[in-house]
Amino acid sequence: MLKYIDEFRNPDLVKSVVTEIQHEFSGKPIKLMEVCGGHTVTIFKYGIQKLLPKNIQLISGPGCPVCVTDIGYIDKVIALAHIENVIITSFGDMIRVPGSRSSLQKEKGHGIDVRICYSPMDAVNIAEKNQDKEIVFLGIGFETTAPAVAASIKFAADNGIYNFSVLSAHKTMPQAMKVLLDSGEIDLNGFICPGHVSAITGIHIYDFIARDYHIPCVVSGFEPLDMLESILMIVRQLNAGNAIVENQYTRSVRVNGNTHGMALMMDVFEAVDTEWRGIGTIPGSGLGICQKYHSFDANRKFNIETEPVREYTGCICGDIMRGVKVPTDCKLFAKICNPEDPKGSCMVSDEGSCATYFKYVISDS
């Protein structure tokens, strides 16, 4: 097990683990999906795929929270931004995501008030200092960021900061993984499970995958050796005919997760049906603000009307996030769609598959 910083990229340890994977690998084709954008970055940044036997294929899944945010949400945010006395606050990536007709970045250039925050509490502080304005924070992300947003709502409630609200598009990962398996579009042999999500939830949220689908799951860290060790653990499970949930990322992930963070989520949010870009509506996979905190729900506070959603013609972000296609299959990729002028959400975030391909495949070739 890795403990110290100098081990994570030790070339001798890398060679040892790669050799062990090659020794353990049966030769039968294996498809493994990583469902975290951070893992996708590690795979391409450090050339993990190139170190593996050819018949082990790594597939990127819907693990980028910005990427899976549906276009209708972006359209709703832009409509909100044009309401008088509203200030939109958000993590940085979101302002560049294209909606049907524009993006927050473009609208900011036309004069709307959009402010980038490093934490949801930054938005609460803005609300405290601007009592004559309505401050809306864009609640984006999986179980990783949801507790911090929940904490900001709870703080605002406890301190009577009622000009603060959240437009929640938070999502939970297990339901999406189930939909991918049930779709039959790809035949997966194992999941490399997200480390950041699991640090909050613990590892038992994947039990149903091992139990009901007989597919091995390994929660992985984000360093090159983390990824390689996780792949080795899955290969060993497949060789033994096992399907269990293992935790490679023990230095950061506890079996039962962050119980305080989960309690915050359960207090503020409730499960709702929500739209995933490229996948559709997944029942119970969203986190809506519960009745106790309705005063801080931007969906309820404002009457938001939008025009019908319009996707950019030719964009295949949905297929990419389902693991059906890769970015280079897209006719727009690296031509009219690039990080400076993204046409789809996968090209926006650093964790998006298209942005990762552009940076580490196209730029390095």
Backbone hydrogen bonds, N-H to C=O, Kabsch-Sander energy under -0.5 kcal/mol:
donor,donor_aa,acceptor,acceptor_aa,energy
7,E,4,Y,-1.9
8,F,4,Y,-0.7
8,F,5,I,-0.7
10,N,7,E,-1.4
14,V,10,N,-2.3
15,K,11,P,-2.5
16,S,12,D,-2.0
17,V,13,L,-2.5
18,V,14,V,-2.8
19,T,15,K,-2.5
20,E,16,S,-1.9
21,I,17,V,-2.5
22,Q,18,V,-2.4
23,H,19,T,-2.2
24,E,20,E,-2.6
25,F,21,I,-2.2
30,I,55,N,-3.2
32,L,30,I,-0.5
32,L,57,Q,-3.0
33,M,190,G,-2.2
34,E,59,I,-2.1
35,V,33,M,-0.5
35,V,192,I,-1.5
37,G,63,G,-1.7
40,T,36,C,-1.7
41,V,37,G,-2.1
42,T,38,G,-1.9
43,I,39,H,-2.6
44,F,40,T,-2.0
45,K,41,V,-3.2
46,Y,42,T,-2.1
48,I,43,I,-2.0
49,Q,43,I,-0.6
51,L,47,G,-0.8
51,L,48,I,-1.3
52,L,48,I,-0.6
52,L,49,Q,-1.1
56,I,53,P,-2.1
57,Q,30,I,-3.3
57,Q,55,N,-0.7
59,I,32,L,-3.1
59,I,57,Q,-0.5
61,G,34,E,-2.4
63,G,61,G,-2.0
68,V,64,C,-1.8
69,T,66,V,-0.9
70,D,275,E,-0.6
73,Y,70,D,-0.9
74,I,70,D,-1.2
75,D,71,I,-2.5
76,K,72,G,-2.0
77,V,73,Y,-2.3
78,I,74,I,-2.4
79,A,75,D,-2.1
80,L,76,K,-2.4
81,A,77,V,-2.5
82,H,78,I,-0.8
82,H,79,A,-0.7
83,I,80,L,-1.9
86,V,83,I,-1.6
87,I,134,E,-3.0
88,I,113,D,-2.4
89,T,136,V,-3.1
90,S,115,R,-2.0
94,M,91,F,-0.8
95,I,91,F,-0.5
95,I,92,G,-1.1
96,R,93,D,-1.5
97,V,94,M,-1.2
99,G,102,S,-3.7
105,Q,95,I,-2.7
107,E,103,S,-2.4
108,K,104,L,-2.5
109,G,105,Q,-1.4
110,H,106,K,-0.6
110,H,107,E,-0.7
111,G,108,K,-1.6
112,I,107,E,-1.8
114,V,112,I,-0.9
115,R,88,I,-3.0
117,C,90,S,-3.1
122,D,119,S,-1.3
123,A,119,S,-0.8
123,A,120,P,-0.5
124,V,120,P,-1.5
125,N,121,M,-2.3
126,I,122,D,-1.9
127,A,123,A,-2.1
128,E,124,V,-2.2
129,K,125,N,-1.6
130,N,126,I,-0.9
130,N,127,A,-0.5
133,K,130,N,-2.1
134,E,85,N,-3.3
135,I,133,K,-0.6
135,I,163,N,-3.4
136,V,87,I,-2.7
136,V,134,E,-0.6
137,F,135,I,-0.5
137,F,165,S,-2.8
138,L,89,T,-2.0
139,G,137,F,-0.9
139,G,167,L,-1.6
140,I,138,L,-1.3
145,T,142,F,-0.8
146,A,142,F,-1.7
149,V,145,T,-1.7
150,A,146,A,-2.8
151,A,147,P,-2.5
152,S,148,A,-1.7
153,I,149,V,-2.0
154,K,150,A,-2.5
155,F,151,A,-2.4
156,A,152,S,-2.3
157,A,153,I,-2.4
158,D,154,K,-2.5
159,N,155,F,-1.6
160,G,157,A,-1.0
161,I,156,A,-2.8
162,Y,160,G,-1.3
164,F,161,I,-0.9
165,S,135,I,-2.3
166,V,296,F,-2.8
167,L,137,F,-2.5
168,S,166,V,-0.9
169,A,139,G,-3.4
170,H,287,L,-0.5
171,K,141,G,-2.1
172,T,285,S,-2.6
176,A,172,T,-0.6
176,A,173,M,-0.6
177,M,173,M,-1.8
178,K,174,P,-2.0
179,V,175,Q,-2.2
180,L,176,A,-2.2
181,L,177,M,-1.8
182,D,178,K,-2.7
183,S,179,V,-1.7
184,G,180,L,-0.7
184,G,181,L,-0.6
188,L,186,I,-1.0
189,N,31,K,-3.2
190,G,31,K,-1.0
191,F,216,P,-2.4
192,I,33,M,-2.8
193,C,191,F,-0.8
193,C,218,V,-2.3
198,S,194,P,-1.6
199,A,195,G,-1.5
200,I,196,H,-0.7
200,I,197,V,-1.2
201,T,197,V,-2.4
202,G,198,S,-2.6
203,I,255,V,-1.9
204,H,255,V,-0.7
206,Y,203,I,-1.4
207,D,204,H,-1.6
209,I,206,Y,-1.1
210,A,206,Y,-1.4
211,R,207,D,-2.8
212,D,208,F,-2.8
213,Y,208,F,-0.6
213,Y,209,I,-1.4
214,H,210,A,-0.6
215,I,209,I,-1.2
217,C,244,I,-2.2
218,V,191,F,-2.2
219,V,246,E,-2.8
220,S,193,C,-2.0
225,L,8,F,-1.4
227,M,223,E,-2.1
228,L,224,P,-2.3
229,E,225,L,-2.7
230,S,226,D,-2.3
231,I,227,M,-2.3
232,L,228,L,-2.3
233,M,229,E,-2.2
234,I,230,S,-1.9
235,V,231,I,-2.6
236,R,232,L,-2.4
237,Q,233,M,-1.8
238,L,234,I,-2.6
239,N,235,V,-2.4
240,A,236,R,-1.9
241,G,237,Q,-0.7
241,G,238,L,-0.8
242,N,237,Q,-2.8
246,E,217,C,-2.6
246,E,244,I,-0.6
248,Q,219,V,-2.2
248,Q,246,E,-0.6
249,Y,219,V,-1.1
250,T,248,Q,-1.3
252,S,249,Y,-1.6
253,V,249,Y,-2.7
254,R,252,S,-0.6
257,G,254,R,-1.3
258,N,200,I,-1.6
259,T,257,G,-0.9
262,M,258,N,-2.3
263,A,259,T,-2.0
264,L,260,H,-1.9
265,M,261,G,-2.0
266,M,262,M,-2.4
267,D,263,A,-1.7
268,V,264,L,-1.9
269,F,265,M,-3.0
270,E,288,G,-2.5
272,V,286,G,-2.0
274,T,282,I,-1.4
276,W,280,G,-2.4
277,R,68,V,-2.6
279,I,276,W,-1.8
280,G,276,W,-2.8
282,I,274,T,-2.7
285,S,282,I,-1.6
286,G,272,V,-3.0
287,L,170,H,-1.9
288,G,270,E,-2.8
288,G,286,G,-0.6
290,C,268,V,-2.8
293,Y,290,C,-1.7
294,H,291,Q,-1.7
296,F,293,Y,-2.2
297,D,294,H,-1.9
298,A,166,V,-2.0
298,A,296,F,-0.7
299,N,166,V,-0.5
300,R,297,D,-0.9
301,K,297,D,-2.1
302,F,298,A,-2.0
304,I,302,F,-1.0
305,E,303,N,-0.6
315,C,312,Y,-2.1
320,I,316,I,-2.1
321,M,317,C,-2.6
322,R,318,G,-1.4
323,G,320,I,-1.2
324,V,319,D,-2.0
325,K,319,D,-1.3
329,D,326,V,-2.4
330,C,327,P,-2.0
333,F,330,C,-0.6
334,A,337,C,-2.0
335,K,332,L,-2.0
336,I,332,L,-0.6
337,C,332,L,-2.2
338,N,336,I,-0.6
338,N,341,D,-0.8
341,D,338,N,-0.9
347,M,344,G,-1.4
348,V,345,S,-1.7
349,S,345,S,-0.9
352,G,349,S,-1.6
355,A,346,C,-2.1
356,T,352,G,-2.4
357,Y,353,S,-2.8
358,F,354,C,-2.7
359,K,355,A,-2.1
360,Y,356,T,-2.8
361,V,357,Y,-2.6
362,I,357,Y,-2.1
363,S,358,F,-2.0
365,S,361,V,-0.6
365,S,362,I,-0.8
